[in-house]
């Protein structure tokens, strides 16, 4: 089982520092990451995603691909934003089946208003006490949901199928 954690910040500099701290926590074996990113929404509403360098393990794993599918499925690919293709519709359906309910998606969307930032984390294992203590100084709004292993695999398979 993995946790999807979205921590919202008003300032990009704070999100960047939190992002670096999460990377340090992974190196210290406090958290086992499947994906990590800083998502920023500029004042025009355009979404920007920054990930660890490609040489780092979190950027090249299959689960990291699932994380970006989740981020964009939650934040961008929502019904009602215009024409939704069959592949995108399938991804949205998969997100709903996985227990990523509409309420959670709406909370993430409201967190990522223009001018805001978030650190998005997919973690398969975590020492929650040490993680919380390390992240406490950054503040932010924390949203969290869990994904079962079989749901993660199905999402990775769905995303691979959509890419081909």
C-alpha positions in Angstrom: 0.0 0.0 0.0 1.2 3.5 -0.8 0.2 6.9 0.5 -0.4 9.8 -1.8 0.4 13.0 0.1 -0.1 16.5 -1.3 1.3 19.4 0.9 0.2 22.8 -0.3 2.3 26.0 0.2 1.7 29.6 -0.8 5.4 30.2 -1.6 7.5 28.3 -4.1 10.7 28.7 -2.0 9.0 26.9 0.9 7.8 24.1 -1.4 11.3 23.8 -2.8 12.9 23.5 0.7 10.2 20.9 1.7 11.0 19.0 -1.5 14.7 18.8 -0.7 13.9 17.7 2.8 11.8 14.8 1.5 14.7 13.8 -0.7 17.0 13.9 2.4 14.5 11.8 4.4 14.5 9.2 1.6 18.3 9.0 1.8 18.0 8.6 5.6 15.5 5.7 5.0 12.7 7.6 6.8 10.5 7.4 3.7 10.5 5.0 0.7 9.4 7.1 -2.3 7.6 5.9 -5.4 7.3 9.4 -6.7 8.1 13.0 -5.8 7.4 16.4 -7.4 6.8 20.0 -6.8 3.7 21.2 -8.6 3.3 24.9 -9.1 0.4 26.8 -10.6 1.4 30.2 -12.1 -0.8 33.2 -11.9 -2.3 32.3 -15.4 -3.3 28.9 -14.0 -0.7 26.9 -16.0 0.7 23.9 -14.1 4.4 23.2 -13.8 5.9 20.0 -12.4 9.5 19.6 -11.2 10.8 16.2 -10.4 14.1 14.8 -9.0 16.9 14.4 -11.5 16.6 11.4 -13.8 19.6 9.8 -12.2 17.6 9.4 -9.0 15.6 6.3 -8.5 12.2 8.0 -7.9 12.1 9.6 -11.3 12.6 6.4 -13.3 10.3 3.9 -11.5 7.1 2.7 -12.9 5.3 3.9 -9.8 6.7 7.4 -10.5 4.8 7.2 -13.8 1.7 6.3 -11.8 2.2 9.4 -9.6 2.2 11.8 -12.5 -0.9 10.1 -13.8 -2.5 10.6 -10.4 -1.4 14.2 -10.2 -2.7 15.1 -13.6 -5.8 12.9 -13.2 -6.6 14.7 -9.9 -5.6 18.2 -10.9 -6.1 18.5 -14.6 -8.0 15.7 -16.2 -11.4 16.2 -14.6 -14.7 15.9 -16.4 -16.3 19.2 -17.2 -13.1 20.9 -18.5 -14.0 20.4 -22.1 -13.7 17.4 -24.4 -12.4 14.3 -22.6 -11.0 11.5 -24.8 -11.7 7.8 -24.2 -8.2 7.3 -22.7 -8.4 10.2 -20.4 -12.0 9.1 -19.4 -10.6 5.7 -18.6 -7.9 7.2 -16.4 -10.5 9.3 -14.5 -12.6 6.2 -14.1 -9.6 4.3 -12.7 -8.9 7.1 -10.2 -12.5 6.8 -9.0 -12.3 3.0 -8.7 -9.1 3.3 -6.7 -10.8 5.2 -3.9 -9.4 8.5 -5.0 -12.8 10.0 -4.5 -14.2 13.2 -5.8 -13.9 14.9 -2.5 -10.1 14.3 -2.3 -9.7 15.4 -5.9 -11.7 18.6 -5.2 -9.5 19.3 -2.1 -6.4 19.0 -4.2 -7.8 21.2 -6.9 -8.8 23.9 -4.4 -5.3 23.6 -2.9 -3.7 24.3 -6.3 -5.2 27.6 -7.2 -3.2 30.1 -9.4 -0.1 31.2 -7.5 0.1 28.2 -5.3 2.5 25.3 -5.0 2.5 21.7 -3.6 4.9 18.9 -2.9 3.4 15.7 -4.1 4.7 12.5 -2.6 3.9 8.8 -3.2 5.4 6.8 -0.4 5.3 3.0 0.1 6.8 3.1 3.5 7.3 5.9 6.0 8.3 6.5 9.6 5.4 8.9 10.1 6.7 10.4 13.4 10.1 11.2 11.9 8.6 12.4 8.7 6.1 14.7 10.4 8.9 16.1 12.7 11.1 16.9 9.7 8.3 18.6 7.7 6.6 20.4 10.6 8.8 23.6 10.2 7.4 24.2 6.7 3.8 24.4 7.6 1.5 23.9 4.7 -1.8 22.2 4.1 -1.6 18.4 4.1 -3.9 16.1 2.1 -3.4 12.3 2.2 -5.0 9.2 0.8 -3.9 5.6 0.5 -3.6 3.3 -2.5 -3.7 -0.5 -2.4 -0.9 -2.3 -4.2 -3.2 -3.8 -6.7 -4.7 -0.4 -7.5 -1.2 1.0 -8.1 -0.4 -1.8 -10.5 -3.6 -1.4 -12.4 -3.0 2.3 -12.7 0.6 1.7 -14.0 -0.8 -0.8 -16.5 -3.5 1.7 -17.6 -1.0 4.4 -18.1 1.3 2.1 -20.0 -1.6 1.1 -22.2 -2.6 4.8 -22.8 1.0 5.6 -23.8 1.0 3.0 -26.6 
